[in-house]
Amino acid sequence: MIGRLRQKLANHEFLRHVLTLMSGTAVAQLIPILASPIISRLYTPAEMGVFTICMSVVAVVVTISAGRYDLAIVLPRKEEDARGLVKLATRFNTVVCTVVGLLLLVFAEPLAERMGIPGFRWWLVATAGISWAFAQASVFSYWCNRHKGYGLLARNKLGQAVATTGTQLGLGALSWGPAGLLVSTFLGQAWSTVNLFLRSRKEIYRLPHTSTRQLMREHRKMPLLNAPTALMDSVRTNGVTLLIGNLFDSVAVGHFGQAWKLLQTPAALINSSLSQVFFQKLATVERGGMLRIVRQSAVRSALIGAVPFTLIYFLSPPLFPIVFGEPWAMSGLIGAALVPWLFMNFITSPISTVFIVTQRQGTLFWFSLPFTVTPLLVLWAYHPTVLGAVTALSLTMTVMLAAFLVLALWVSWGYDRGVGRKADDEAAAEAEAEAAAEAEQLGGPTT
């Protein structure tokens, strides 16, 4: 039976790659989970709230710091194009994070006071460096994803988890407070970046690459359409955190952040692996097969997530105060309220890249406008208690993500019937048009 299972895995490349990533991701996610009962006693809800607020700033910056060129690394057929995109994304990331750091240096004090963390204004400046480390690790990860280096990615996730969690425990024991959480996060991401760079630098930096100007023209939709869409998505997600801090206090943010982080872990364990492998698969699928693959992904995710999320709904309220201590009881109640939102996010996250692959970023952009504004308006208008606000927010996001799923299926259906095209198709069309124009100017035949 084991032999038959191995033979099936050998013949099923997609499943094999997912399991490879999950093996490293599982252990990487298990490390902070096992350490959480200790970490929750080393850091208070208020300190965790400060950390969550700072990481919300990081998340917004990371969304656009590489100009979304990192996602495009998987798409080109030519290796020199992919190498050029790595370099372009790295330069973009460095410039953007430097500018953000300078702006935060000037405006850190009023921003920190507005966010309710006046004593940590200088750590807001440090979020620029943390953002660079996160984004650069993402750039190298997409290069590894392109070349199906899932074993390396799995080991890298494990090393990052060890570095981050180990430092959190050590600095927490030394009573560093929120600073310890931020420093440990930076060190973990810095380790991840350096490790991936050392493993891939020969393949990227010592071989020819396409010119930056040509790549910027071919992939212009990434910063022009995909980046604003991703920014709106990040503003929505992290705006929720900041708005909770503004409407309530850092303690409420700490409870929300703890519930979100811990309950999203089971989803991230499977979802991150599915998303990376699925993106690579979508980038190579031919017309006629897109809808089938996207539909299969949604059904598979729903079946995988049904039982775990049901257990989370019923078990998180009684288990949180037992595992993490009585001060974290509210986090358990918030966790149960988040389940519908997290479940729909689990289903839709792997298929979100279909808009990039089919060059339908404009469609996603227009959907993102109400998708961003609606939950923030709901939270602003209805917040009797932090639990009531999160419950209303979760139900709103569940409905919005259901609409997103329908949109992704519709785009896939359209692509199979000739609507939309991949990046390489667009580049080839532009090259053909330019050649035709030059031929016409010379008075020769056009093809």
N, C-alpha and C positions, 0 to 999 in steps of 0.2 A: 504493500500500500504506500509506503514511504517512497519507493521507487517510482510508482505511478504519479505521485504528487510532484516529485522532482521533475518528471518528464513534462507534466502539465505546465509547471512554472517555466521550464526551459522553452516551451512553445508559446507561452503567453508573455510577451515582452512587457506589455503595459503593467500587468499585475506584478511581474518580477521587479520592475523598477519601483513601483509603489511600495512593495514590501521592503525593498532595500532602504528606501528613504525612511519608512516608518520604523524600521529597526533602530536606526540612530535617533530618530525623533522621539520614539517611545521612551528610550532611556533618558534622552535630554529633557523631556517633559516630566519624567518621573522624579528627576533630581530635585527641581524646585518644589514639586508637590510634597515629597517626603520632608523637605526642609521647611515647608510652610508653617507647621505647628511651632517650630522654633523661631522662625523669622517673625511670626505674628506676635510673639512675646518679647522680641527684641525691639520692635518698632510699634509705636502706638497708631491708632486710626488717624490721628491728626498728622503724624509724620508720614504715614502712607499717603495721606491726602495731598501733602505738599509734593511728594514724589510723583503722584499721578498727574497733578497739574503741570509739573515741569515736563513730564513725558508726553503730555498732550501737545505741548509746544513742539517737541521733537517730532512727533508724528506728523504734524502739519508741514514742517520744513522738509522732512524726508520725502513726502509725497511728490514734491516738485523739484528737489535739489538736483537731481540728475536729468531734469528735463524730460523724464519718462523715456529717454533713449535707452535706459537699461532694459526695459521690456522688449525693445526692438532687436536686441542682440540675438534672440532665438529665431528671428524671422528670415534673414537673408539666406540665399542658397550659397553665396560665395563667402569663403572664409575671410578674405581680405575686408569685406564689408563688415563682418561681425567684429573683427579686430579693431577696425576703425571706430565702430560704435562703442566699444569698451573704452577707448581713449577719449572719445567725444563725451561720453557720460561721466567719465572721471574728471575731465576739465570743467564741465558744467557744474558738477557737484562741488568741486573745490571753490569755484567762483561764487556760487550761490551761498554756500555756508559761510564763506568769508564775509560777504556783504551782510548776511543775517547777523553774524557775530558783531560787526561794527554797529549795526542798527540797535541791537540789544544793549550794547555797551552804552549807547546814548540814552535809550528809553527804558532801561531795565527797572529803574526805581519807580516811575509811575505805573508801569505794567505790573510790577510785583505788588504794589499797593492795591491796584484794581483787582488783582486776582486773590487778594487776601493773604499774601505771603511776603510781607515787607521785609522780613529778616533774611530772605533768601534771594534777594535781587541779583547777587553776583552769580548764583547758580543758574539763573535764567540765561546769563551770558554763556555759561558752559554748555548749555543745550545746543549751541551751534556746533561745537566739537563732537558731541554725542550724535548729532544728526549726520555729520559727515561720516562717522564710523558706520552707522546703520546703512546709509545709502551706498557707501563704497562696498560693504559686504554684499549688498544686493546686486551690485554691478557684476562682481566676480561670480556670484551664485548663478546668475543668468548665463554667464559664459559656460560654467560647468553643466548647467541644465541643457544648453544647446548640444554639448558633447556627451550627454547622458552620463555624466560623472556623479551618479547618485550615491555611490559608495563614499566618495570624498565629501559630498554634502552631508551625508549622515554622520560621518566622523567629525566633521566640522561643527555640526549642531551639538554634538556631545561635548566637545572641548569648550565651546562657548558656554554651555550650561554649567559645566564644572567651574570655569573661571568666574562667571557671574555669581553663582550661588555661594561658592566658597568665600568670595570677597564680601558678599552681603553678610554672611554669618560672622566673619572676622571683624568687620567694621561695626556691625551691630553690637557685638560683645564689647567693643571699645566705645560705645555710645556716640557714634557719629551722627545718628539721626538720619534725616533725609539726605544729607550729604553722602552718607555711606551707601545708600541705595543708588544714587546717581553715579558715584565713582565706580561702583561695582558694575553697573550697566555699561559704562564707557569701556572699562577694561575688558569685559566679555566681548563686546562688539569689536574692539581694537584687535583682540586676539583672533577673532574670526576673519577680519579683513586681512591681517598679515599672513595668516595661514593660507588662505585662498590665493593671495598674491604670490607667495613663494611657490605654490604648486602649479600655477598657470602662467607665470611671467614669461617663460620661454616660448610658449605657444602664442602669446599675445604681442610681446614687445620686440621680438627679434626677427619678425617676419613682415613682409610688406602689408600695407593696409590702404584702404580706399581713402581718398582725401576727405577732410572734415567738411569742406564746403559742399561737396557732392552728397555726402550722407545727410547733412542738414536739409538739403533740398528734397531728397528722396523721402525722408522721414519727418517732414515738417509738421505733419498732423499730430505727432507725439507731443511736442511742446505747445502747439497752437490749439489743439482740441482735447487730446487725452489728458494733458497736464491740468487744464482748468477743471475738467470733469473729476479727476482724481483729487484736486484741491477741494472741490465742493464736498466730495465724499469724506475727506479728512476733516473739513470744517464741521460737517454734520456730526461725525463720530466724536471728535475731540471737543467740539463746541458744546456737546451735551455735558461733558465733564466740567468744562469751565462754567457753563451756565448753572449747573448744580452747585458749584462752589460759590457763585454769585448769589443764588437764591437762598442757599442754606449756609454751610460753612465747610471748612476743610475736613472735619470729621465725617460729614455726609459724603464728601468726595472719596474719603478713605474707604468707607463701607462699599460704595458703588464700585470703586476701582478694584478692591479685593474680590468682590463677587464676580465682576467681569473677568478678571485675570484668571481666577481659579476655575470658573465654570466654562470658560472658553478653551481651557487646556485640553479636555477630551476631544473637542471639535478640532482644535488646531493640530492635534496629534495625527489625525487622519487627513484633515483637509489640506494642510500645507503640502503633504506628499502628493495627494490627488491633484492639487492645483498645478504643481510644477510639472509633473509628468503629463497631465492633460493639456497644458499649454503647448508643450512640445509636440504632442500628437495633433492638436488642432492646427498647428502651423504647417503640417504636411498633408492634411486631409484634402481630397479632391472634391469638386462639386458633386452633389448627389449624396454625399455621406455625412454632411455637417449636422443636419437635423437629427439623424439617428444617433449620432455620438452624443450630442448635447442632451437629448431626451434620456438616453441611457444613463448619463452622468447624474442627472437630476433624480431619477428613480433610484439609482444605486445609493446616492447620498441619503435620500429619505429613508430607505430601508436600513441602512447602517446606523443612522442617528436616532431612529424611533425609540428603541429600548433605552439607550443611555440617557437621552434627554427626559424620558418619562421618569427614570430613577432620580435624576437630578432634581426634578420638580418636587418630588415627594420627600427626598432625603436631605436636601440642603438646609431647610429650616432647623431640623433637630440636630444635624451633625455639626454645623458651623460652630456653635458655642462649645460643643464637646471637644472638637479637634483643635480649634484655634483659640479658645478661651471665651469667657462670657462677654467681654467687651465687643466681640465680633458677631453677636447674635443677629443684629440688624442685617449684616451682610448675607446671612442665610435666607432671610425673607426676601431681600432684594434679588438674590440668586434665583429663587423660584419664580419671581415676577419676570425675570429676563429670559426664561426658557423658550417661549414662543419666538422671540426675536432671534435668539442664538440658533434655534433649530432651522429657521428659514435662512439665516445667514450661512449655515452649514450646507444647505442645499444649493444656494445660488453662488457661493464664492468660487467654486472650481470653474463654472461656466462663464464667469464675467469677462474672461479674456476673449470670448468669441467676437466682441465688438472691435478689438484690436486686430485680430487675425483677418476679419472681413473688411477692415477699413471703414467701419460704421461708427467711428468716434463721434460724429456729429449727432447721430441718433441718440447715443448715450448721453451726450452733453445736454440735450434738451430735456431728456428724462430726469437728469440730475438736478435741474433747477427746482422742481417741486419736491423731489426726493430729499433735497437738503433743507429747504425752508419749512416744510410741513412738520417734521418732528420737533424742530426748535420752537416753532410757534405753539405747538401743543404743550411742550414743557413750560414755556413762558406763561401760557394762559391758564394752565391747570397744574398747580403744585401745592395742594393742601398740606401734604407731608412728603418727605423724600420717598417713602414707599409708594404712596399714591401717584406721585409724579412719574416714578420709574415704571409702574404698572401701565399707566396711560401711554407712556412713550413706547413700551414694548409692544403693545397691541397695535399702535400706529405703524411701527416699523415692520411688523409682521404683514400687515396689509400691503405696505409699499413694496416689500420684497417679493410678495406674491405677484404683484404687477410687473416687477423686474423680471421674474421668471418667464412670464408670458411674453415679454418683449424680447428676451434672449431667444426663445423658441421661434418667434416670428422672424427675427433677423436670420436665424439659421435656415429657416424655410425659404426665405428670400434669397439667401446666398446659393442654395441648391438650385434655384431657378434663374440665376444669372445676375442677381442684385448684389452689388458690393464686389470687392476684389481684394486680393492679398497685396501686401507691400511690393513683392517682387513683380506681380502683374502690373501694378501701377508704374513701377520704375521702368519696366520694359516698354509700356505704352508711351511714356514720356520720351524715352530714348528713340523710339520709332518716330514719334512726332517731330522731334528735333532733327532727325536724319532726313525726314521728308521735307522739312522746311529748308534745310541746307541744300538739298538736291534741287528744289524748286528755284532757289535763288541762283543756282549755277546753270539752270536751264535744262537739267537732266531729268530722267524719269524718276518717279516716286514709287515706293512700294508699300 
